[in-house]
Amino acid sequence: MMSPVSVIWFQFALCAILIGVAGYQLSLYGDVIARRTGMSGSWVGLALLATVTSLPELATGISSVTVANAPNLAVGDALGSCVVNLVFLVVIDTLFRKEPLWPRAGQGHVLAAAFGVLMLGFTLVSLLMSQVTPPQASVLSSVLTPLGFGLTTLVLLGLYLVAMRTVFAYERDHAVPKTATLDDQLPTLRTALIRFAIAAFVVAGAGVWLPFVATDLANVMAWNKSFVGSLFVALATSLPELAVTLSALRLGALDMAIGNLLGSNLFNVLIIAVDDLFYRPGVLLANVSPVHAVTAASAITMTGLALVGLFFKPGGRVLRAMSWISLGLVCMYLLNTYVLFLFGE
């Protein structure tokens, strides 16, 4: 007979396995869709794969602020997933031994990373201003309070749309003509779309279940929900991104892998705005722990490091393991986790 703690850990592991397996299928059929439609790998990773692989964060966030009434879990998952996705860049840099990651990355990823800094920075400012009590409360967070959400939500929605439009225009203007022929053994576009949709449904279903398991885990282990949301839930809901990243590397589609991770971060910040729309007690960012500002600041710093890598393109490795950019990403992730464990709520 399993103990209650073992049952909760088993449920958490099952959620993670379902998300990981379905995420792998997403990557396979996402690649087929890209080949059948002729879209670039970067755009497929940024728009299609990033949106679908972020479904666990979306489902987890909505269920956290509605049924589970755990706003800290929702915000911690969204921001924590941004940090985890940036750590996955280190995974790429470490596993790809022939050449460091940054010299091979396309220059177009700079746009996605820059918009990531912009959206995360705006979220950080809004979060800090939301913690101030009236009458000094933030206009950004309070002006639309009677409607149940803050002006921050509308701004984040607008920034996301501008980001996607800008990156699409860049990819279109800098597209490289493809000369490779299609493999006759590839599934048809209709088959790929159906299987892609099934995998997305599994990912979303597991994401709905996950916040309840995480809440029980936090209670049983006496951990704070900010820490659980930003570490364990963020890691589990980011497994599709990891699966897509690893499979894209096997396919030789490095830009698709990077585009998926940076695009997922844009969508994760958008999820905070969506969660705010579903959060009925008030403005979401005004009802969460200020410790999430640490995660947002960590994500901004890590994205800044990625921007340096994309511009500077360092080719050396520290102790023959990874570039100094990747080492900096790991250090920021560990620092963020340590602070959340000590001061989270």
CORRA-V299612 format. One record per pair of residues at least 12 apart in sequence whose C-alpha atoms are under 6 Angstrom apart, sorted by the first residue. I is the first residue (numbers start at 0). GAP is how many residues later the second one is. D is the distance in whole Angstrom. If there is no record, write none. Layout:
i = <I/I>
gap = <GAP/GAP>
d = <D/D>
//
This chain:
i = <14/15/18/19/19/21/22/22/23/23/25/26/28/28/40/41/41/41/44/44/44/45/45/45/48/49/49/49/52/52/54/55/55/55/55/56/57/58/58/58/59/59/59/60/60/61/63/64/71/71/72/72/72/75/75/75/76/76/76/76/77/79/79/80/81/82/84/89/93/99/101/101/101/102/115/116/123/123/126/129/130/139/147/148/148/148/149/152/223/223/225/225/226/226/226/244/290/301>
gap = <191/220/184/219/220/177/217/220/219/220/170/217/163/167/215/213/214/217/211/214/215/213/214/217/211/210/213/214/187/188/149/147/148/151/181/180/213/145/148/149/147/148/151/13/214/213/147/214/154/216/152/153/156/150/153/154/152/153/156/157/190/150/154/153/183/216/176/236/228/215/207/208/211/210/150/183/169/172/158/156/155/12/134/127/128/134/133/120/120/121/118/119/113/114/117/12/53/27>
d = <5/5/5/5/5/5/4/6/5/6/6/5/5/6/5/5/5/5/5/5/4/5/5/4/6/5/5/4/5/6/5/6/5/4/5/6/6/6/5/5/5/5/6/4/6/5/6/5/6/5/6/6/5/6/5/4/5/5/6/5/5/4/5/5/5/5/6/5/6/6/6/6/5/5/6/5/6/6/5/5/6/6/5/6/6/5/6/4/6/5/5/6/5/5/6/5/6/6>
//
